[in-house]
């Protein structure tokens, strides 16, 4: 099943400047793995050995997956996953 993944501007150099791509899988983890196989370097920018990197927010539709099942959050046809870089400043 293909899920739409929205790519932030900062990561589009890794997706040939595409703002949306599709990925296959039944969990967020599977989507990230699929993206990493098709777009070298993208997986490492999203996750590390501890899980989702602190400076990347991953939303399934309108919900932050950190408040769901993190990388094990299930996805289904029609869902949209958005990768959103964290913003900090002072």
PDB file of N, CA, C and O in Angstrom:
ATOM      1  N   UNK A   1       0.849  -1.173   0.000  1.00  0.00           N
ATOM      2  CA  UNK A   1       0.000   0.000   0.000  1.00  0.00           C
ATOM      3  C   UNK A   1       0.891   1.232   0.000  1.00  0.00           C
ATOM      4  O   UNK A   1       1.899   1.270   0.706  1.00  0.00           O
ATOM      5  N   UNK A   2       0.532   2.225  -0.776  1.00  0.00           N
ATOM      6  CA  UNK A   2       1.311   3.458  -0.871  1.00  0.00           C
ATOM      7  C   UNK A   2       0.718   4.543   0.011  1.00  0.00           C
ATOM      8  O   UNK A   2      -0.491   4.772   0.022  1.00  0.00           O
ATOM      9  N   UNK A   3       1.588   5.193   0.738  1.00  0.00           N
ATOM     10  CA  UNK A   3       1.211   6.286   1.628  1.00  0.00           C
ATOM     11  C   UNK A   3       1.928   7.547   1.150  1.00  0.00           C
ATOM     12  O   UNK A   3       3.105   7.490   0.794  1.00  0.00           O
ATOM     13  N   UNK A   4       1.243   8.667   1.138  1.00  0.00           N
ATOM     14  CA  UNK A   4       1.864   9.941   0.776  1.00  0.00           C
ATOM     15  C   UNK A   4       2.701  10.433   1.947  1.00  0.00           C
ATOM     16  O   UNK A   4       2.245  10.459   3.090  1.00  0.00           O
ATOM     17  N   UNK A   5       3.934  10.821   1.641  1.00  0.00           N
ATOM     18  CA  UNK A   5       4.831  11.384   2.647  1.00  0.00           C
ATOM     19  C   UNK A   5       5.226  12.776   2.180  1.00  0.00           C
ATOM     20  O   UNK A   5       5.759  12.946   1.084  1.00  0.00           O
ATOM     21  N   UNK A   6       4.961  13.765   3.017  1.00  0.00           N
ATOM     22  CA  UNK A   6       5.314  15.156   2.705  1.00  0.00           C
ATOM     23  C   UNK A   6       6.728  15.422   3.207  1.00  0.00           C
ATOM     24  O   UNK A   6       7.058  15.140   4.359  1.00  0.00           O
ATOM     25  N   UNK A   7       7.547  15.966   2.328  1.00  0.00           N
ATOM     26  CA  UNK A   7       8.963  16.180   2.601  1.00  0.00           C
ATOM     27  C   UNK A   7       9.220  17.677   2.826  1.00  0.00           C
ATOM     28  O   UNK A   7       8.822  18.498   1.999  1.00  0.00           O
ATOM     29  N   UNK A   8       9.878  18.040   3.933  1.00  0.00           N
ATOM     30  CA  UNK A   8      10.171  19.460   4.168  1.00  0.00           C
ATOM     31  C   UNK A   8      11.269  19.953   3.223  1.00  0.00           C
ATOM     32  O   UNK A   8      12.059  19.165   2.703  1.00  0.00           O
ATOM     33  N   UNK A   9      11.303  21.234   3.018  1.00  0.00           N
ATOM     34  CA  UNK A   9      12.268  21.857   2.120  1.00  0.00           C
ATOM     35  C   UNK A   9      13.701  21.414   2.416  1.00  0.00           C
ATOM     36  O   UNK A   9      14.477  21.168   1.493  1.00  0.00           O
ATOM     37  N   UNK A  10      14.053  21.310   3.695  1.00  0.00           N
ATOM     38  CA  UNK A  10      15.419  20.977   4.092  1.00  0.00           C
ATOM     39  C   UNK A  10      15.849  19.584   3.642  1.00  0.00           C
ATOM     40  O   UNK A  10      17.047  19.326   3.533  1.00  0.00           O
ATOM     41  N   UNK A  11      14.920  18.693   3.381  1.00  0.00           N
ATOM     42  CA  UNK A  11      15.252  17.325   2.991  1.00  0.00           C
ATOM     43  C   UNK A  11      14.995  17.035   1.516  1.00  0.00           C
ATOM     44  O   UNK A  11      15.257  15.925   1.053  1.00  0.00           O
ATOM     45  N   UNK A  12      14.497  17.995   0.789  1.00  0.00           N
ATOM     46  CA  UNK A  12      14.117  17.753  -0.610  1.00  0.00           C
ATOM     47  C   UNK A  12      15.303  17.490  -1.524  1.00  0.00           C
ATOM     48  O   UNK A  12      15.132  16.898  -2.590  1.00  0.00           O
ATOM     49  N   UNK A  13      16.496  17.912  -1.135  1.00  0.00           N
ATOM     50  CA  UNK A  13      17.656  17.592  -1.961  1.00  0.00           C
ATOM     51  C   UNK A  13      17.862  16.079  -2.032  1.00  0.00           C
ATOM     52  O   UNK A  13      18.461  15.576  -2.983  1.00  0.00           O
ATOM     53  N   UNK A  14      17.367  15.360  -1.031  1.00  0.00           N
ATOM     54  CA  UNK A  14      17.493  13.904  -1.005  1.00  0.00           C
ATOM     55  C   UNK A  14      16.392  13.203  -1.790  1.00  0.00           C
ATOM     56  O   UNK A  14      16.497  12.009  -2.071  1.00  0.00           O
ATOM     57  N   UNK A  15      15.333  13.937  -2.150  1.00  0.00           N
ATOM     58  CA  UNK A  15      14.197  13.344  -2.881  1.00  0.00           C
ATOM     59  C   UNK A  15      14.038  13.970  -4.267  1.00  0.00           C
ATOM     60  O   UNK A  15      12.928  14.060  -4.790  1.00  0.00           O
ATOM     61  N   UNK A  16      15.142  14.398  -4.848  1.00  0.00           N
ATOM     62  CA  UNK A  16      15.117  15.061  -6.165  1.00  0.00           C
ATOM     63  C   UNK A  16      14.148  16.241  -6.187  1.00  0.00           C
ATOM     64  O   UNK A  16      13.439  16.468  -7.167  1.00  0.00           O
ATOM     65  N   UNK A  17      14.137  16.987  -5.078  1.00  0.00           N
ATOM     66  CA  UNK A  17      13.316  18.196  -4.912  1.00  0.00           C
ATOM     67  C   UNK A  17      11.806  17.943  -4.941  1.00  0.00           C
ATOM     68  O   UNK A  17      11.032  18.860  -5.216  1.00  0.00           O
ATOM     69  N   UNK A  18      11.390  16.721  -4.663  1.00  0.00           N
ATOM     70  CA  UNK A  18       9.964  16.423  -4.597  1.00  0.00           C
ATOM     71  C   UNK A  18       9.433  16.808  -3.215  1.00  0.00           C
ATOM     72  O   UNK A  18      10.040  16.478  -2.197  1.00  0.00           O
ATOM     73  N   UNK A  19       8.308  17.502  -3.188  1.00  0.00           N
ATOM     74  CA  UNK A  19       7.717  17.870  -1.898  1.00  0.00           C
ATOM     75  C   UNK A  19       6.809  16.788  -1.345  1.00  0.00           C
ATOM     76  O   UNK A  19       6.502  16.782  -0.153  1.00  0.00           O
ATOM     77  N   UNK A  20       6.376  15.872  -2.202  1.00  0.00           N
ATOM     78  CA  UNK A  20       5.619  14.706  -1.763  1.00  0.00           C
ATOM     79  C   UNK A  20       6.131  13.481  -2.510  1.00  0.00           C
ATOM     80  O   UNK A  20       6.390  13.523  -3.713  1.00  0.00           O
ATOM     81  N   UNK A  21       6.269  12.396  -1.766  1.00  0.00           N
ATOM     82  CA  UNK A  21       6.651  11.113  -2.353  1.00  0.00           C
ATOM     83  C   UNK A  21       5.703  10.069  -1.797  1.00  0.00           C
ATOM     84  O   UNK A  21       4.971  10.341  -0.845  1.00  0.00           O
ATOM     85  N   UNK A  22       5.705   8.890  -2.371  1.00  0.00           N
ATOM     86  CA  UNK A  22       4.927   7.801  -1.804  1.00  0.00           C
ATOM     87  C   UNK A  22       5.890   6.773  -1.236  1.00  0.00           C
ATOM     88  O   UNK A  22       7.010   6.610  -1.718  1.00  0.00           O
ATOM     89  N   UNK A  23       5.432   6.094  -0.214  1.00  0.00           N
ATOM     90  CA  UNK A  23       6.221   5.035   0.408  1.00  0.00           C
ATOM     91  C   UNK A  23       5.288   3.888   0.730  1.00  0.00           C
ATOM     92  O   UNK A  23       4.085   4.073   0.913  1.00  0.00           O
ATOM     93  N   UNK A  24       5.867   2.695   0.796  1.00  0.00           N
ATOM     94  CA  UNK A  24       5.083   1.494   1.090  1.00  0.00           C
ATOM     95  C   UNK A  24       5.406   0.974   2.474  1.00  0.00           C
ATOM     96  O   UNK A  24       6.540   1.072   2.942  1.00  0.00           O
ATOM     97  N   UNK A  25       4.395   0.421   3.121  1.00  0.00           N
ATOM     98  CA  UNK A  25       4.577  -0.187   4.426  1.00  0.00           C
ATOM     99  C   UNK A  25       3.315  -0.105   5.237  1.00  0.00           C
ATOM    100  O   UNK A  25       2.376   0.606   4.878  1.00  0.00           O
ATOM    101  N   UNK A  26       3.293  -0.845   6.349  1.00  0.00           N
ATOM    102  CA  UNK A  26       2.113  -0.826   7.213  1.00  0.00           C
ATOM    103  C   UNK A  26       2.373  -0.123   8.544  1.00  0.00           C
ATOM    104  O   UNK A  26       1.477  -0.021   9.383  1.00  0.00           O
ATOM    105  N   UNK A  27       3.616   0.366   8.738  1.00  0.00           N
ATOM    106  CA  UNK A  27       3.954   1.169   9.915  1.00  0.00           C
ATOM    107  C   UNK A  27       4.835   2.323   9.481  1.00  0.00           C
ATOM    108  O   UNK A  27       5.375   2.322   8.374  1.00  0.00           O
ATOM    109  N   UNK A  28       4.977   3.301  10.351  1.00  0.00           N
ATOM    110  CA  UNK A  28       5.867   4.427  10.067  1.00  0.00           C
ATOM    111  C   UNK A  28       7.294   3.911   9.859  1.00  0.00           C
ATOM    112  O   UNK A  28       8.005   4.400   8.981  1.00  0.00           O
ATOM    113  N   UNK A  29       7.712   2.937  10.653  1.00  0.00           N
ATOM    114  CA  UNK A  29       9.062   2.362  10.514  1.00  0.00           C
ATOM    115  C   UNK A  29       9.265   1.794   9.106  1.00  0.00           C
ATOM    116  O   UNK A  29      10.298   2.028   8.477  1.00  0.00           O
ATOM    117  N   UNK A  30       8.274   1.049   8.620  1.00  0.00           N
ATOM    118  CA  UNK A  30       8.373   0.460   7.280  1.00  0.00           C
ATOM    119  C   UNK A  30       8.432   1.549   6.212  1.00  0.00           C
ATOM    120  O   UNK A  30       9.164   1.410   5.231  1.00  0.00           O
ATOM    121  N   UNK A  31       7.676   2.625   6.386  1.00  0.00           N
ATOM    122  CA  UNK A  31       7.729   3.743   5.438  1.00  0.00           C
ATOM    123  C   UNK A  31       9.114   4.363   5.407  1.00  0.00           C
ATOM    124  O   UNK A  31       9.665   4.616   4.336  1.00  0.00           O
ATOM    125  N   UNK A  32       9.678   4.610   6.589  1.00  0.00           N
ATOM    126  CA  UNK A  32      11.010   5.211   6.681  1.00  0.00           C
ATOM    127  C   UNK A  32      12.048   4.298   6.034  1.00  0.00           C
ATOM    128  O   UNK A  32      12.939   4.774   5.331  1.00  0.00           O
ATOM    129  N   UNK A  33      11.940   2.998   6.265  1.00  0.00           N
ATOM    130  CA  UNK A  33      12.865   2.046   5.646  1.00  0.00           C
ATOM    131  C   UNK A  33      12.726   2.063   4.123  1.00  0.00           C
ATOM    132  O   UNK A  33      13.725   2.036   3.404  1.00  0.00           O
ATOM    133  N   UNK A  34      11.488   2.106   3.640  1.00  0.00           N
ATOM    134  CA  UNK A  34      11.254   2.167   2.199  1.00  0.00           C
ATOM    135  C   UNK A  34      11.852   3.442   1.609  1.00  0.00           C
ATOM    136  O   UNK A  34      12.520   3.402   0.576  1.00  0.00           O
ATOM    137  N   UNK A  35      11.608   4.567   2.271  1.00  0.00           N
ATOM    138  CA  UNK A  35      12.171   5.834   1.793  1.00  0.00           C
ATOM    139  C   UNK A  35      13.688   5.786   1.777  1.00  0.00           C
ATOM    140  O   UNK A  35      14.320   6.272   0.838  1.00  0.00           O
ATOM    141  N   UNK A  36      14.277   5.199   2.819  1.00  0.00           N
ATOM    142  CA  UNK A  36      15.728   5.105   2.895  1.00  0.00           C
ATOM    143  C   UNK A  36      16.321   4.264   1.786  1.00  0.00           C
ATOM    144  O   UNK A  36      17.429   4.535   1.323  1.00  0.00           O
ATOM    145  N   UNK A  37      15.600   3.251   1.358  1.00  0.00           N
ATOM    146  CA  UNK A  37      16.067   2.417   0.254  1.00  0.00           C
ATOM    147  C   UNK A  37      16.000   3.120  -1.082  1.00  0.00           C
ATOM    148  O   UNK A  37      16.820   2.860  -1.963  1.00  0.00           O
ATOM    149  N   UNK A  38      15.045   3.995  -1.243  1.00  0.00           N
ATOM    150  CA  UNK A  38      14.859   4.706  -2.516  1.00  0.00           C
ATOM    151  C   UNK A  38      15.578   6.036  -2.574  1.00  0.00           C
ATOM    152  O   UNK A  38      15.958   6.497  -3.651  1.00  0.00           O
ATOM    153  N   UNK A  39      15.769   6.660  -1.412  1.00  0.00           N
ATOM    154  CA  UNK A  39      16.414   7.974  -1.352  1.00  0.00           C
ATOM    155  C   UNK A  39      17.568   7.906  -0.354  1.00  0.00           C
ATOM    156  O   UNK A  39      17.388   8.196   0.829  1.00  0.00           O
ATOM    157  N   UNK A  40      18.749   7.525  -0.832  1.00  0.00           N
ATOM    158  CA  UNK A  40      19.900   7.363   0.076  1.00  0.00           C
ATOM    159  C   UNK A  40      20.128   8.593   0.958  1.00  0.00           C
ATOM    160  O   UNK A  40      20.110   9.731   0.488  1.00  0.00           O
ATOM    161  N   UNK A  41      20.343   8.331   2.243  1.00  0.00           N
ATOM    162  CA  UNK A  41      20.607   9.387   3.209  1.00  0.00           C
ATOM    163  C   UNK A  41      19.379   9.897   3.933  1.00  0.00           C
ATOM    164  O   UNK A  41      19.497  10.520   4.989  1.00  0.00           O
ATOM    165  N   UNK A  42      18.194   9.641   3.381  1.00  0.00           N
ATOM    166  CA  UNK A  42      16.975  10.176   3.989  1.00  0.00           C
ATOM    167  C   UNK A  42      16.663   9.499   5.316  1.00  0.00           C
ATOM    168  O   UNK A  42      16.307  10.169   6.285  1.00  0.00           O
ATOM    169  N   UNK A  43      16.790   8.198   5.367  1.00  0.00           N
ATOM    170  CA  UNK A  43      16.479   7.472   6.612  1.00  0.00           C
ATOM    171  C   UNK A  43      17.320   7.995   7.774  1.00  0.00           C
ATOM    172  O   UNK A  43      16.805   8.212   8.871  1.00  0.00           O
ATOM    173  N   UNK A  44      18.599   8.195   7.531  1.00  0.00           N
ATOM    174  CA  UNK A  44      19.503   8.657   8.587  1.00  0.00           C
ATOM    175  C   UNK A  44      19.163  10.061   9.078  1.00  0.00           C
ATOM    176  O   UNK A  44      19.484  10.421  10.211  1.00  0.00           O
ATOM    177  N   UNK A  45      18.524  10.840   8.241  1.00  0.00           N
ATOM    178  CA  UNK A  45      18.111  12.197   8.644  1.00  0.00           C
ATOM    179  C   UNK A  45      16.832  12.171   9.483  1.00  0.00           C
ATOM    180  O   UNK A  45      16.538  13.136  10.188  1.00  0.00           O
ATOM    181  N   UNK A  46      16.072  11.076   9.413  1.00  0.00           N
ATOM    182  CA  UNK A  46      14.801  10.963  10.136  1.00  0.00           C
ATOM    183  C   UNK A  46      14.965  10.197  11.440  1.00  0.00           C
ATOM    184  O   UNK A  46      14.422  10.602  12.467  1.00  0.00           O
ATOM    185  N   UNK A  47      15.698   9.109  11.413  1.00  0.00           N
ATOM    186  CA  UNK A  47      15.840   8.248  12.599  1.00  0.00           C
ATOM    187  C   UNK A  47      17.306   7.960  12.902  1.00  0.00           C
ATOM    188  O   UNK A  47      18.176   8.069  12.037  1.00  0.00           O
ATOM    189  N   UNK A  48      17.553   7.591  14.156  1.00  0.00           N
ATOM    190  CA  UNK A  48      18.854   7.083  14.566  1.00  0.00           C
ATOM    191  C   UNK A  48      18.612   5.811  15.368  1.00  0.00           C
ATOM    192  O   UNK A  48      17.498   5.286  15.358  1.00  0.00           O
ATOM    193  N   UNK A  49      19.618   5.306  16.056  1.00  0.00           N
ATOM    194  CA  UNK A  49      19.454   4.043  16.776  1.00  0.00           C
ATOM    195  C   UNK A  49      18.514   4.152  17.972  1.00  0.00           C
ATOM    196  O   UNK A  49      18.130   3.131  18.543  1.00  0.00           O
ATOM    197  N   UNK A  50      18.138   5.366  18.362  1.00  0.00           N
ATOM    198  CA  UNK A  50      17.205   5.562  19.486  1.00  0.00           C
ATOM    199  C   UNK A  50      15.764   5.777  19.018  1.00  0.00           C
ATOM    200  O   UNK A  50      14.843   5.767  19.835  1.00  0.00           O
ATOM    201  N   UNK A  51      15.563   5.969  17.730  1.00  0.00           N
ATOM    202  CA  UNK A  51      14.222   6.230  17.206  1.00  0.00           C
ATOM    203  C   UNK A  51      14.198   7.485  16.364  1.00  0.00           C
ATOM    204  O   UNK A  51      15.185   7.819  15.708  1.00  0.00           O
ATOM    205  N   UNK A  52      13.073   8.180  16.379  1.00  0.00           N
ATOM    206  CA  UNK A  52      12.928   9.409  15.598  1.00  0.00           C
ATOM    207  C   UNK A  52      13.856  10.471  16.190  1.00  0.00           C
ATOM    208  O   UNK A  52      13.875  10.695  17.401  1.00  0.00           O
ATOM    209  N   UNK A  53      14.613  11.110  15.326  1.00  0.00           N
ATOM    210  CA  UNK A  53      15.542  12.153  15.792  1.00  0.00           C
ATOM    211  C   UNK A  53      14.768  13.291  16.460  1.00  0.00           C
ATOM    212  O   UNK A  53      13.639  13.604  16.085  1.00  0.00           O
ATOM    213  N   UNK A  54      15.402  13.891  17.447  1.00  0.00           N
ATOM    214  CA  UNK A  54      14.739  14.939  18.235  1.00  0.00           C
ATOM    215  C   UNK A  54      14.326  16.143  17.398  1.00  0.00           C
ATOM    216  O   UNK A  54      13.339  16.804  17.722  1.00  0.00           O
ATOM    217  N   UNK A  55      15.049  16.436  16.346  1.00  0.00           N
ATOM    218  CA  UNK A  55      14.760  17.641  15.563  1.00  0.00           C
ATOM    219  C   UNK A  55      13.835  17.388  14.374  1.00  0.00           C
ATOM    220  O   UNK A  55      13.651  18.268  13.533  1.00  0.00           O
ATOM    221  N   UNK A  56      13.254  16.192  14.299  1.00  0.00           N
ATOM    222  CA  UNK A  56      12.274  15.872  13.255  1.00  0.00           C
ATOM    223  C   UNK A  56      10.969  15.461  13.937  1.00  0.00           C
ATOM    224  O   UNK A  56      10.969  14.606  14.822  1.00  0.00           O
ATOM    225  N   UNK A  57       9.885  16.059  13.532  1.00  0.00           N
ATOM    226  CA  UNK A  57       8.559  15.662  14.005  1.00  0.00           C
ATOM    227  C   UNK A  57       7.898  14.885  12.879  1.00  0.00           C
ATOM    228  O   UNK A  57       7.937  15.297  11.720  1.00  0.00           O
ATOM    229  N   UNK A  58       7.298  13.772  13.223  1.00  0.00           N
ATOM    230  CA  UNK A  58       6.618  12.939  12.240  1.00  0.00           C
ATOM    231  C   UNK A  58       5.138  12.910  12.613  1.00  0.00           C
ATOM    232  O   UNK A  58       4.759  12.481  13.703  1.00  0.00           O
ATOM    233  N   UNK A  59       4.326  13.373  11.687  1.00  0.00           N
ATOM    234  CA  UNK A  59       2.886  13.413  11.909  1.00  0.00           C
ATOM    235  C   UNK A  59       2.191  12.433  10.989  1.00  0.00           C
ATOM    236  O   UNK A  59       2.499  12.359   9.799  1.00  0.00           O
ATOM    237  N   UNK A  60       1.258  11.684  11.537  1.00  0.00           N
ATOM    238  CA  UNK A  60       0.368  10.828  10.769  1.00  0.00           C
ATOM    239  C   UNK A  60      -0.960  11.553  10.723  1.00  0.00           C
ATOM    240  O   UNK A  60      -1.637  11.696  11.741  1.00  0.00           O
ATOM    241  N   UNK A  61      -1.328  12.008   9.544  1.00  0.00           N
ATOM    242  CA  UNK A  61      -2.474  12.896   9.385  1.00  0.00           C
ATOM    243  C   UNK A  61      -2.222  14.116  10.280  1.00  0.00           C
ATOM    244  O   UNK A  61      -1.319  14.891   9.967  1.00  0.00           O
ATOM    245  N   UNK A  62      -2.949  14.331  11.353  1.00  0.00           N
ATOM    246  CA  UNK A  62      -2.714  15.504  12.205  1.00  0.00           C
ATOM    247  C   UNK A  62      -2.171  15.140  13.579  1.00  0.00           C
ATOM    248  O   UNK A  62      -2.200  15.968  14.489  1.00  0.00           O
ATOM    249  N   UNK A  63      -1.672  13.903  13.747  1.00  0.00           N
ATOM    250  CA  UNK A  63      -1.225  13.459  15.067  1.00  0.00           C
ATOM    251  C   UNK A  63       0.264  13.160  15.073  1.00  0.00           C
ATOM    252  O   UNK A  63       0.774  12.472  14.189  1.00  0.00           O
ATOM    253  N   UNK A  64       0.956  13.683  16.080  1.00  0.00           N
ATOM    254  CA  UNK A  64       2.379  13.419  16.268  1.00  0.00           C
ATOM    255  C   UNK A  64       2.550  11.954  16.662  1.00  0.00           C
ATOM    256  O   UNK A  64       1.970  11.506  17.651  1.00  0.00           O
ATOM    257  N   UNK A  65       3.345  11.203  15.891  1.00  0.00           N
ATOM    258  CA  UNK A  65       3.487   9.770  16.177  1.00  0.00           C
ATOM    259  C   UNK A  65       4.183   9.513  17.509  1.00  0.00           C
ATOM    260  O   UNK A  65       4.115   8.396  18.022  1.00  0.00           O
ATOM    261  N   UNK A  66       4.851  10.516  18.086  1.00  0.00           N
ATOM    262  CA  UNK A  66       5.465  10.333  19.404  1.00  0.00           C
ATOM    263  C   UNK A  66       4.396  10.088  20.478  1.00  0.00           C
ATOM    264  O   UNK A  66       4.676   9.491  21.517  1.00  0.00           O
ATOM    265  N   UNK A  67       3.176  10.552  20.216  1.00  0.00           N
ATOM    266  CA  UNK A  67       2.078  10.361  21.163  1.00  0.00           C
ATOM    267  C   UNK A  67       1.202   9.168  20.778  1.00  0.00           C
ATOM    268  O   UNK A  67       0.201   8.878  21.433  1.00  0.00           O
ATOM    269  N   UNK A  68       1.597   8.488  19.713  1.00  0.00           N
ATOM    270  CA  UNK A  68       0.909   7.268  19.299  1.00  0.00           C
ATOM    271  C   UNK A  68       1.854   6.103  19.624  1.00  0.00           C
ATOM    272  O   UNK A  68       2.225   5.918  20.783  1.00  0.00           O
ATOM    273  N   UNK A  69       2.236   5.334  18.633  1.00  0.00           N
ATOM    274  CA  UNK A  69       3.150   4.203  18.849  1.00  0.00           C
ATOM    275  C   UNK A  69       4.526   4.453  18.238  1.00  0.00           C
ATOM    276  O   UNK A  69       5.238   3.513  17.885  1.00  0.00           O
ATOM    277  N   UNK A  70       4.893   5.728  18.118  1.00  0.00           N
ATOM    278  CA  UNK A  70       6.194   6.125  17.562  1.00  0.00           C
ATOM    279  C   UNK A  70       6.403   5.451  16.208  1.00  0.00           C
ATOM    280  O   UNK A  70       5.514   5.495  15.358  1.00  0.00           O
ATOM    281  N   UNK A  71       7.563   4.830  15.992  1.00  0.00           N
ATOM    282  CA  UNK A  71       7.848   4.205  14.702  1.00  0.00           C
ATOM    283  C   UNK A  71       6.938   3.023  14.406  1.00  0.00           C
ATOM    284  O   UNK A  71       6.786   2.634  13.248  1.00  0.00           O
ATOM    285  N   UNK A  72       6.335   2.451  15.429  1.00  0.00           N
ATOM    286  CA  UNK A  72       5.450   1.304  15.233  1.00  0.00           C
ATOM    287  C   UNK A  72       3.999   1.709  14.985  1.00  0.00           C
ATOM    288  O   UNK A  72       3.115   0.853  14.967  1.00  0.00           O
ATOM    289  N   UNK A  73       3.744   2.997  14.795  1.00  0.00           N
ATOM    290  CA  UNK A  73       2.402   3.483  14.489  1.00  0.00           C
ATOM    291  C   UNK A  73       1.941   2.900  13.151  1.00  0.00           C
ATOM    292  O   UNK A  73       2.648   2.999  12.148  1.00  0.00           O
ATOM    293  N   UNK A  74       0.774   2.304  13.143  1.00  0.00           N
ATOM    294  CA  UNK A  74       0.215   1.705  11.927  1.00  0.00           C
ATOM    295  C   UNK A  74      -0.270   2.788  10.967  1.00  0.00           C
ATOM    296  O   UNK A  74      -0.774   3.829  11.387  1.00  0.00           O
ATOM    297  N   UNK A  75      -0.109   2.525   9.683  1.00  0.00           N
ATOM    298  CA  UNK A  75      -0.621   3.414   8.638  1.00  0.00           C
ATOM    299  C   UNK A  75      -1.518   2.602   7.717  1.00  0.00           C
ATOM    300  O   UNK A  75      -1.405   1.380   7.621  1.00  0.00           O
ATOM    301  N   UNK A  76      -2.416   3.320   7.041  1.00  0.00           N
ATOM    302  CA  UNK A  76      -3.328   2.648   6.113  1.00  0.00           C
ATOM    303  C   UNK A  76      -3.522   3.518   4.881  1.00  0.00           C
ATOM    304  O   UNK A  76      -3.165   4.696   4.877  1.00  0.00           O
ATOM    305  N   UNK A  77      -4.078   2.939   3.860  1.00  0.00           N
ATOM    306  CA  UNK A  77      -4.329   3.658   2.616  1.00  0.00           C
ATOM    307  C   UNK A  77      -5.091   4.949   2.900  1.00  0.00           C
ATOM    308  O   UNK A  77      -6.034   4.961   3.691  1.00  0.00           O
ATOM    309  N   UNK A  78      -4.686   6.008   2.264  1.00  0.00           N
ATOM    310  CA  UNK A  78      -5.325   7.309   2.447  1.00  0.00           C
ATOM    311  C   UNK A  78      -4.665   8.177   3.497  1.00  0.00           C
ATOM    312  O   UNK A  78      -4.937   9.376   3.566  1.00  0.00           O
ATOM    313  N   UNK A  79      -3.790   7.589   4.326  1.00  0.00           N
ATOM    314  CA  UNK A  79      -3.076   8.379   5.331  1.00  0.00           C
ATOM    315  C   UNK A  79      -2.023   9.258   4.673  1.00  0.00           C
ATOM    316  O   UNK A  79      -1.543   8.969   3.577  1.00  0.00           O
ATOM    317  N   UNK A  80      -1.675  10.334   5.365  1.00  0.00           N
ATOM    318  CA  UNK A  80      -0.603  11.223   4.928  1.00  0.00           C
ATOM    319  C   UNK A  80       0.366  11.368   6.087  1.00  0.00           C
ATOM    320  O   UNK A  80      -0.033  11.687   7.207  1.00  0.00           O
ATOM    321  N   UNK A  81       1.636  11.132   5.813  1.00  0.00           N
ATOM    322  CA  UNK A  81       2.688  11.308   6.806  1.00  0.00           C
ATOM    323  C   UNK A  81       3.454  12.572   6.444  1.00  0.00           C
ATOM    324  O   UNK A  81       3.870  12.753   5.300  1.00  0.00           O
ATOM    325  N   UNK A  82       3.634  13.441   7.426  1.00  0.00           N
ATOM    326  CA  UNK A  82       4.373  14.689   7.217  1.00  0.00           C
ATOM    327  C   UNK A  82       5.620  14.686   8.075  1.00  0.00           C
ATOM    328  O   UNK A  82       5.564  14.412   9.274  1.00  0.00           O
ATOM    329  N   UNK A  83       6.751  14.994   7.449  1.00  0.00           N
ATOM    330  CA  UNK A  83       8.013  15.151   8.156  1.00  0.00           C
ATOM    331  C   UNK A  83       8.190  16.645   8.372  1.00  0.00           C
ATOM    332  O   UNK A  83       8.240  17.413   7.411  1.00  0.00           O
ATOM    333  N   UNK A  84       8.283  17.054   9.614  1.00  0.00           N
ATOM    334  CA  UNK A  84       8.346  18.480   9.925  1.00  0.00           C
ATOM    335  C   UNK A  84       9.552  18.749  10.812  1.00  0.00           C
ATOM    336  O   UNK A  84       9.632  18.223  11.923  1.00  0.00           O
ATOM    337  N   UNK A  85      10.491  19.563  10.335  1.00  0.00           N
ATOM    338  CA  UNK A  85      11.652  19.861  11.174  1.00  0.00           C
ATOM    339  C   UNK A  85      11.245  20.699  12.383  1.00  0.00           C
ATOM    340  O   UNK A  85      10.402  21.591  12.291  1.00  0.00           O
ATOM    341  N   UNK A  86      11.867  20.386  13.514  1.00  0.00           N
ATOM    342  CA  UNK A  86      11.612  21.174  14.722  1.00  0.00           C
ATOM    343  C   UNK A  86      12.209  22.569  14.540  1.00  0.00           C
ATOM    344  O   UNK A  86      13.243  22.734  13.894  1.00  0.00           O
ATOM    345  N   UNK A  87      11.552  23.554  15.110  1.00  0.00           N
ATOM    346  CA  UNK A  87      12.016  24.924  15.027  1.00  0.00           C
ATOM    347  C   UNK A  87      12.416  25.378  16.426  1.00  0.00           C
ATOM    348  O   UNK A  87      11.663  25.209  17.385  1.00  0.00           O
ATOM    349  N   UNK A  88      13.587  25.945  16.527  1.00  0.00           N
ATOM    350  CA  UNK A  88      14.058  26.440  17.819  1.00  0.00           C
ATOM    351  C   UNK A  88      14.688  27.814  17.604  1.00  0.00           C
ATOM    352  O   UNK A  88      15.091  28.161  16.494  1.00  0.00           O
ATOM    353  N   UNK A  89      14.760  28.542  18.624  1.00  0.00           N
ATOM    354  CA  UNK A  89      15.379  29.858  18.519  1.00  0.00           C
ATOM    355  C   UNK A  89      15.317  30.570  19.839  1.00  0.00           C
ATOM    356  O   UNK A  89      14.815  30.051  20.835  1.00  0.00           O
ATOM    357  N   UNK A  90      15.818  31.721  19.821  1.00  0.00           N
ATOM    358  CA  UNK A  90      15.831  32.441  21.074  1.00  0.00           C
ATOM    359  C   UNK A  90      15.871  33.915  20.898  1.00  0.00           C
ATOM    360  O   UNK A  90      15.885  34.654  21.881  1.00  0.00           O
TER     361      UNK A  90
END
